[in-house]
Amino acid sequence: MRIHKLLHKTLTIVTVASATILLNGCELAPDNAWSPQKFHSSAAVQLLKNTTADDNKSSKNAAVNTQETYQATAQKLQLQQRIITNPKANIAARFFYIPGAHTINDTITAYLRTTISPHSSSYKPQALPHGATTQQPGCIAGSTDWDAHTIVTDPRTAPPAAGGLAIVCDITELTPEHTKIQLRAVQVRSGTTSTDTHISIVFNSQTHTIVGGFSAAAAQEFWRAAIDILRREAGSLSLAPVTDAPASQLQTVQKALDDAEFHSDHITVRLPAGIAAPELAAVGITATTDPTTFAIPYQTAQRWMETAPHTAQESAKNNTISAKHNVPTVCDLLPCVALTYDDGPGGYTTQLLDSLAEAQVSTTFFVIGPLVQQYPDVIKRANAEGHEFGSHTLHHHDLTELPLAEAKHEVLAGKQIIEELTGKPVKHFRPPYGAINETIVKEVGLAAILWNVDTNDWRKPGKEALIKHAVETPRAGSIILFHDIHPDSVAVAPDVISGLKKRGFQFVTVSELLDNNLQGIIYDR
Ligand code: NI
């Protein structure tokens, strides 16, 4: 009894919350249900439980989304959602980009590339055949926490055939400030998981800065709190401060913090077995025999987190067109196609720009110099909305029938008119009628961009035929030729775009398609 009371008194001194009990402590009747007060360290770290291997597995299921919360986050962050379905390489991948978040997007791209290349060294983007069943792009909520077998068999995430590679993603709002991205790549061959890797990126949702992990000071602070809890669990009543972690243990602690699981209002950190400290030795523990999991309130964890100093700070613009242009084009991963429009601008170009804006698609316009001067506002708008321009000469003559100097002037004078209006360099041209030779290209000093899908829209084949040809013919890397001076070509744009999107195509400018390797004659006829 005396001992109990003494114990009670000693323990309550360290907790403010117990102040009233302390005041009345001496007069209290013995309480059989009494147990020592839980120690609260300044860091508010709490021991959750001793974890077994199974617990560790399920602790990955921490921040589980519903598809609704995922979509809400996707909308809030204006995620550009992506999907790869590649039967040839036997790969299915789901991911997304965040407009303007360059460092995050580059990290996602790098993970995809390093994951896909060992799986398929000759990987080439592949478009789905016309009429194929397509799935919504982006993540399946919770899929990064599924077991490997489910990831490769669930119809939403499975690769095209057994034994293929599945890449899944998820994004979770941890707090109003912090969001976590997860990507996971899984391959199961003959019933055995041959690949299972993942990355997590925690970032500030407002600044898009990646949270660069926990500081060394945080690791020490966590160490002191954790060791204090462990010694108390073992019966120690010591109030002596815990000494700093030795270098060997500090590394373990740092890694445990880096692997922390984020929950709605706290993070959990799991220390492996083998934790040793003089304070534990004092109560007879040479080293912990089981892993231990600790809960840290988010407020504390946030204070411990460092912002990566090297991170790009560019944030997304509100303009959706700009947003589209603030994400990477990865034509080595996704099937890309370039829509090109010749002979304008003209009276229908504004209507086309409306459709392109609605669909968030960027194209390349090969424009005629004097028409650029006639429709400067159309060109300025197209420029502001991220479309690209190439010279289609001044007078639309067959360049191969002109003296070399005149051919050169036709292209470069057109180029200059565009540049004066847009302030952006013109990097290529399209020879009228596709009539070109190496001599002219060399003289002009710009790449000549031809095409490999000719819609023959100038023959006026009718809208249905135009849509069918433009949607069914392209393959990854195609350049499609239209003319925005024909009303049908402009009218079918929404259907052409949605048809190509269903086949999995990403729309890029010619420069993006060629990754700025602009030289010679592209798609010589
Ligand atoms: Ni033309």
Boltz pocket constraint, residues with backbone or C-beta under 6 A from the ligand:
constraints:
  - pocket:
      binder: B
      contacts: [[A, 342], [A, 343], [A, 392], [A, 396], [A, 431], [A, 432], [A, 433]]
      max_distance: 6.0
